[in-house]
Amino acid sequence: MKSSTEIKVGLFVFLGILAIFYLTIRLAQEAFAPKDAYKLYAIFENVSGLTKGAKVEMAGVLIGKVGNIELTSEGRAKVELLIYKKYKIQEDAKAAIRTFGVLGDKFVELKPGVSQTYLSEGSTIAYTESTVSVDEILASLGPTVEGLKEVLGTKEGKENLKILVANIREASESFKSIAQKIEKGQGTLGKLVANDKLYQDLSETVKNLKIVAQQIEKGEGTLGKLVKDEEIYKTIKKTVVNLENVSKKLEKGEGTLGKLINSDEIYKDLRALSKDLRNTAASLDRLVKKIEKGEGTLGKLLNDDSLYSEVKKTLRSVNRAAQGMEEQVPITILGTVAGAAMK
């Protein structure tokens, strides 16, 4: 009886162990290779730290798991991405290896593209961004650190470092002082930050602009009528059509202005007229130069001082003779009148 109970207990424990073992395998398979997923691939230069079963995320949302990681013939890493079927990946999406925190686990981040075409199962993501290892970062910083050692190791370098620290301290104090003034509402920036009236004015301005926008939308006011009035729109449209017709007529050479623009004869006439005007201008220029030199009758009249003196004397004589005639005219008139009366 006792052995029968022991056998039953042992059988029950064995079956429990088998069930746990089965569930463990199934959960492990689900963790590394989810059933409801399709495969995509991504090629990276370096996948250091990335392991099978790592997360695949897009915008922080888990969309799949990392499958097998293999080495290609070109010495690059080919990563299998098991994407849940409810998620579609665009053909111009980008895959990048990221880290949780500074030294956390690695995962694959997919950045969405803009294409309307999606990758089918078995496709390879064209755009990838590999991880940067800590060793590479330290190796790149090595020469910089050595250079700093060389610069700061000298007496001059130490003095420069002291001056730099002092300048940073002074700048920090200045920024602290400025921040305190701003908090107290001092200065232009302080007033902008602390002045409630300015905030109220801005709020009022925004409110007024909102009212104006509503009025325009309703077709109120001059601007609102310009925006909403169909007649104005039709008039403008008609004006544009008329201008287009005038332009076409001008191109065809119709009308006075069209003929002026397109007629070769008018162009030739204008060109000939322009040539005649240039010749006339040249002749006038030559005439003016001759006059300035005292050549010809007009030139002598303008440039001969003796002729000017003679003309002046003649004018004086004419002036005196005119005055004498004015004095004798009344006497002559009286004599004429008396002679007529005596007859």
C-alpha positions as CSV (number, residue, x, y, z in Angstrom):
1,M,0.0,0.0,0.0
2,K,2.8,2.3,1.0
3,S,4.8,1.6,-2.2
4,S,1.7,2.2,-4.3
5,T,1.4,5.7,-2.8
6,E,5.1,6.4,-3.3
7,I,4.8,5.3,-6.9
8,K,1.8,7.7,-7.5
9,V,3.6,10.6,-5.9
10,G,6.8,9.9,-7.8
11,L,4.8,9.7,-11.1
12,F,3.0,12.9,-10.3
13,V,6.4,14.7,-9.6
14,F,7.8,13.3,-12.8
15,L,4.9,14.5,-14.9
16,G,5.2,17.9,-13.2
17,I,8.9,18.1,-14.1
18,L,8.1,17.1,-17.7
19,A,5.4,19.8,-17.9
20,I,7.7,22.5,-16.4
21,F,10.4,21.4,-18.9
22,Y,8.0,21.6,-21.8
23,L,6.7,25.0,-20.8
24,T,10.3,26.2,-20.3
25,I,11.2,25.1,-23.9
26,R,8.0,26.6,-25.3
27,L,8.5,29.9,-23.5
28,A,12.2,30.0,-24.6
29,Q,11.1,29.4,-28.2
30,E,8.5,32.1,-28.0
31,A,11.0,34.5,-26.5
32,F,13.6,33.9,-29.2
33,A,11.3,33.1,-32.1
34,P,7.8,34.4,-31.7
35,K,5.2,32.5,-33.8
36,D,3.2,35.4,-35.1
37,A,6.1,37.1,-36.8
38,Y,7.8,37.5,-40.2
39,K,11.5,37.8,-40.9
40,L,13.4,40.9,-42.1
41,Y,17.2,41.3,-42.2
42,A,19.6,44.1,-41.5
43,I,23.3,44.3,-42.3
44,F,25.6,46.1,-39.8
45,E,29.3,46.8,-39.6
46,N,29.4,46.1,-35.9
47,V,26.8,44.5,-33.6
48,S,29.0,44.2,-30.5
49,G,26.8,43.4,-27.4
50,L,23.7,42.6,-29.4
51,T,22.3,39.1,-28.6
52,K,19.6,36.8,-29.9
53,G,16.3,37.6,-28.3
54,A,17.0,41.3,-27.9
55,K,14.2,43.7,-28.4
56,V,13.2,45.4,-31.7
57,E,11.5,48.7,-31.1
58,M,10.0,51.5,-33.1
59,A,9.2,54.8,-31.3
60,G,9.7,53.0,-28.0
61,V,7.2,50.3,-28.8
62,L,8.2,46.6,-28.9
63,I,7.5,45.3,-32.4
64,G,9.7,42.2,-32.5
65,K,12.7,40.3,-31.4
66,V,16.2,39.7,-32.7
67,G,16.7,36.3,-34.3
68,N,19.9,34.7,-35.5
69,I,23.0,36.8,-36.0
70,E,25.4,35.6,-38.7
71,L,28.6,36.8,-40.3
72,T,28.5,37.5,-44.1
73,S,31.3,36.7,-46.5
74,E,32.2,40.4,-46.5
75,G,32.9,40.3,-42.8
76,R,29.7,42.1,-41.8
77,A,27.0,41.1,-39.3
78,K,23.6,39.9,-40.7
79,V,20.9,40.3,-38.1
80,E,17.6,38.5,-38.4
81,L,14.6,40.6,-37.2
82,L,11.5,38.8,-36.2
83,I,8.7,41.4,-36.6
84,Y,5.2,40.9,-35.3
85,K,2.8,40.6,-38.2
86,K,0.6,43.4,-37.1
87,Y,3.4,45.8,-37.8
88,K,4.5,46.9,-41.3
89,I,8.0,48.3,-42.0
90,Q,8.4,50.9,-44.8
91,E,11.0,50.2,-47.4
92,D,13.0,53.4,-46.6
93,A,13.0,52.6,-42.8
94,K,16.4,52.8,-41.0
95,A,17.7,50.2,-38.5
96,A,20.1,51.3,-35.7
97,I,21.6,49.5,-32.7
98,R,20.9,51.4,-29.5
99,T,21.7,50.8,-25.8
100,F,19.4,51.0,-22.7
101,G,21.2,53.6,-20.6
102,V,25.0,54.1,-20.8
103,L,26.1,50.5,-20.3
104,G,22.7,48.7,-20.6
105,D,21.5,45.9,-23.0
106,K,21.6,46.5,-26.7
107,F,18.5,46.5,-28.9
108,V,17.5,47.3,-32.5
109,E,15.6,50.5,-33.1
110,L,13.7,50.9,-36.4
111,K,13.1,54.5,-37.5
112,P,10.1,54.8,-39.8
113,G,10.4,56.3,-43.3
114,V,8.0,58.2,-45.6
115,S,7.5,55.6,-48.3
116,Q,4.0,54.1,-48.9
117,T,5.6,50.8,-49.9
118,Y,6.3,48.2,-47.2
119,L,8.9,45.5,-47.0
120,S,7.8,41.9,-47.6
121,E,9.0,38.9,-45.6
122,G,12.7,38.1,-46.2
123,S,13.6,41.6,-47.4
124,T,16.7,43.4,-46.2
125,I,16.6,46.9,-44.6
126,A,18.8,49.1,-46.8
127,Y,19.7,51.8,-44.3
128,T,21.5,50.8,-41.1
129,E,23.5,52.4,-38.3
130,S,26.0,50.3,-36.4
131,T,26.8,50.5,-32.7
132,V,29.9,52.2,-31.4
133,S,31.8,50.3,-28.8
134,V,33.2,51.8,-25.6
135,D,36.7,50.6,-26.7
136,E,36.4,52.6,-30.0
137,I,35.3,55.7,-28.0
138,L,38.2,55.4,-25.6
139,A,40.6,54.8,-28.5
140,S,39.4,57.9,-30.3
141,L,39.7,59.9,-27.0
142,G,43.3,58.6,-26.5
143,P,45.1,61.1,-28.8
144,T,43.0,63.9,-27.4
145,V,43.9,63.1,-23.9
146,E,47.6,62.8,-24.8
147,G,47.4,66.2,-26.5
148,L,45.9,67.7,-23.4
149,K,48.6,66.2,-21.3
150,E,51.2,67.8,-23.5
151,V,49.5,71.2,-23.5
152,L,48.6,71.2,-19.8
153,G,51.8,69.6,-18.6
154,T,53.9,72.7,-19.3
155,K,54.2,75.7,-17.0
156,E,52.5,77.9,-19.6
157,G,49.7,75.4,-20.0
158,K,49.0,75.3,-16.2
159,E,48.9,79.1,-16.1
160,N,46.5,79.2,-19.0
161,L,44.4,76.6,-17.3
162,K,44.3,78.8,-14.1
163,I,43.3,81.8,-16.2
164,L,40.6,79.8,-18.0
165,V,39.1,78.6,-14.6
166,A,39.2,82.1,-13.3
167,N,37.4,83.4,-16.4
168,I,34.8,80.6,-16.1
169,R,34.3,81.5,-12.5
170,E,33.8,85.2,-13.3
171,A,31.4,84.4,-16.2
172,S,29.5,82.2,-13.8
173,E,29.2,85.0,-11.3
174,S,28.1,87.4,-14.1
175,F,25.4,85.0,-15.3
176,K,24.3,84.5,-11.7
177,S,24.0,88.3,-11.2
178,I,22.1,88.6,-14.5
179,A,19.7,85.8,-13.5
180,Q,19.1,87.6,-10.1
181,K,18.3,90.9,-11.9
182,I,15.9,89.1,-14.3
183,E,14.1,87.5,-11.3
184,K,13.8,90.9,-9.7
185,G,12.4,92.4,-13.0
186,Q,15.4,94.7,-13.5
187,G,16.6,95.7,-17.0
188,T,14.9,95.2,-20.3
189,L,14.9,91.4,-20.2
190,G,13.8,91.4,-16.6
191,K,10.8,93.6,-17.4
192,L,9.9,91.4,-20.3
193,V,9.9,88.3,-18.0
194,A,8.4,89.8,-14.8
195,N,6.1,92.6,-16.1
196,D,2.5,91.4,-15.9
197,K,1.3,94.4,-17.9
198,L,3.3,93.3,-20.8
199,Y,1.8,89.8,-20.6
200,Q,-1.7,91.4,-20.4
201,D,-0.9,93.6,-23.4
202,L,0.3,90.6,-25.4
203,S,-2.8,88.6,-24.3
204,E,-5.0,91.6,-25.4
205,T,-3.2,91.8,-28.7
206,V,-3.7,88.1,-29.3
207,K,-7.3,88.5,-28.4
208,N,-7.7,91.4,-30.8
209,L,-6.0,89.5,-33.6
210,K,-8.4,86.6,-33.0
211,I,-11.4,89.0,-33.3
212,V,-10.0,90.5,-36.5
213,A,-9.5,87.0,-37.9
214,Q,-13.1,86.1,-37.1
215,Q,-14.3,89.3,-38.7
216,I,-12.3,88.6,-41.8
217,E,-13.7,85.1,-41.9
218,K,-17.2,86.5,-41.6
219,G,-16.5,89.0,-44.4
220,E,-16.8,92.0,-42.2
221,G,-14.7,95.2,-42.8
222,T,-12.7,96.1,-45.9
223,L,-10.3,93.2,-45.7
224,G,-13.1,90.8,-45.0
225,K,-15.0,92.0,-48.0
226,L,-11.9,91.6,-50.2
227,V,-11.5,88.1,-48.9
228,K,-15.2,87.1,-49.1
229,D,-16.8,89.2,-51.8
230,E,-17.4,87.1,-54.9
231,E,-18.0,90.2,-57.0
232,I,-14.5,91.5,-56.3
233,Y,-13.1,88.1,-57.1
234,K,-15.0,88.0,-60.4
235,T,-13.8,91.5,-61.3
236,I,-10.2,90.7,-60.6
237,K,-10.6,87.5,-62.6
238,K,-12.2,89.5,-65.5
239,T,-9.3,92.0,-65.3
240,V,-6.7,89.2,-65.5
241,V,-8.6,87.8,-68.5
242,N,-8.6,91.2,-70.2
243,L,-4.9,91.7,-69.6
244,E,-4.3,88.3,-71.0
245,N,-6.3,89.2,-74.1
246,V,-4.4,92.5,-74.5
247,S,-1.1,90.6,-74.2
248,K,-2.1,88.2,-76.9
249,K,-3.2,91.1,-79.2
250,L,0.2,92.8,-78.6
251,E,2.0,89.5,-79.4
252,K,0.0,89.3,-82.7
253,G,0.7,92.9,-83.6
254,E,-2.9,94.1,-83.3
255,G,-3.7,97.7,-82.4
256,T,-1.5,100.7,-82.4
257,L,0.7,99.5,-79.5
258,G,0.9,96.0,-81.1
259,K,2.1,97.5,-84.4
260,L,4.6,99.7,-82.6
261,I,6.0,96.6,-80.8
262,N,5.9,94.2,-83.8
263,S,6.3,96.4,-86.9
264,D,9.7,96.1,-88.5
265,E,9.0,99.3,-90.6
266,I,8.3,101.4,-87.5
267,Y,11.4,100.0,-86.0
268,K,13.4,101.0,-89.1
269,D,11.9,104.4,-89.1
270,L,12.6,105.0,-85.5
271,R,16.2,103.8,-86.0
272,A,16.6,106.2,-88.9
273,L,15.1,109.0,-86.9
274,S,17.5,108.2,-84.1
275,K,20.4,108.3,-86.5
276,D,19.2,111.8,-87.8
277,L,18.8,113.0,-84.3
278,R,22.4,111.9,-83.5
279,N,23.6,113.7,-86.7
280,T,21.7,116.8,-85.8
281,A,23.1,116.7,-82.3
282,A,26.6,116.4,-83.7
283,S,26.1,119.4,-86.0
284,L,24.8,121.5,-83.2
285,D,27.8,120.5,-81.1
286,R,30.2,121.6,-83.9
287,L,28.2,124.9,-84.3
288,V,28.5,125.6,-80.6
289,K,32.2,124.9,-80.6
290,K,32.6,127.4,-83.6
291,I,30.6,130.0,-81.8
292,E,32.7,129.5,-78.6
293,K,35.9,130.0,-80.8
294,G,34.4,133.3,-82.3
295,E,34.0,131.8,-85.8
296,G,31.3,133.0,-88.1
297,T,28.9,136.0,-87.7
298,L,27.3,134.8,-84.6
299,G,30.6,133.8,-83.1
300,K,32.0,137.3,-83.7
301,L,28.9,138.9,-82.3
302,L,29.2,136.9,-79.1
303,N,33.0,137.0,-78.7
304,D,34.2,140.5,-80.2
305,D,34.4,143.0,-77.4
306,S,34.9,146.0,-79.8
307,L,31.7,145.1,-81.6
308,Y,30.0,145.0,-78.2
309,S,31.3,148.6,-77.5
310,E,30.1,149.9,-80.9
311,V,26.7,148.4,-80.4
312,K,26.5,150.0,-77.0
313,K,27.5,153.4,-78.4
314,T,24.9,153.1,-81.2
315,L,22.2,152.2,-78.7
316,R,23.1,155.3,-76.7
317,S,22.8,157.5,-79.8
318,V,19.5,156.0,-80.7
319,N,18.3,156.6,-77.2
320,R,19.3,160.3,-77.4
321,A,17.7,160.7,-80.8
322,A,14.5,159.2,-79.5
323,Q,14.5,161.6,-76.5
324,G,14.9,164.6,-78.9
325,M,12.0,163.4,-81.0
326,E,9.8,163.1,-78.0
327,E,10.5,166.8,-77.2
328,Q,9.8,168.0,-80.7
329,V,6.6,166.0,-81.3
330,P,4.3,168.3,-79.4
331,I,5.6,171.4,-81.2
332,T,5.2,169.7,-84.6
333,I,1.7,168.7,-83.7
334,L,0.7,172.2,-82.6
335,G,2.2,173.7,-85.9
336,T,0.3,171.2,-88.0
337,V,-3.0,172.0,-86.1
338,A,-2.5,175.8,-86.5
339,G,-1.7,175.5,-90.2
340,A,-4.8,173.5,-90.8
341,A,-6.9,176.1,-88.9
342,M,-5.5,179.1,-90.9
343,K,-6.4,177.4,-94.1
